[in-house]
Amino acid sequence: MNLELKQWHANEMEVVLRDTGSSMNGLTSADAKKRLLEYGGNK
């Protein structure tokens, strides 16, 4: 895992969005479905 991502709370917003593959608009529906299948639901 990227060291910057491990300490996401200490990074600039742009870095967190880049490292998580997200954007200011959030994930697309397709990306959300893909991640749900890959990682499972929130617990």
Contacts in CASP RR format, 6 or more apart in sequence:
PFRMAT RR
TARGET T0000
AUTHOR 0000-0000-0000
METHOD contacts of the structure
MODEL  1
MNLELKQWHANEMEVVLRDTGSSMNGLTSADAKKRLLEYGGNK
2 19 0 8 1.000
4 11 0 8 1.000
4 15 0 8 1.000
4 19 0 8 1.000
5 16 0 8 1.000
5 19 0 8 1.000
5 20 0 8 1.000
8 16 0 8 1.000
8 19 0 8 1.000
8 20 0 8 1.000
11 19 0 8 1.000
16 22 0 8 1.000
17 23 0 8 1.000
17 24 0 8 1.000
27 35 0 8 1.000
END
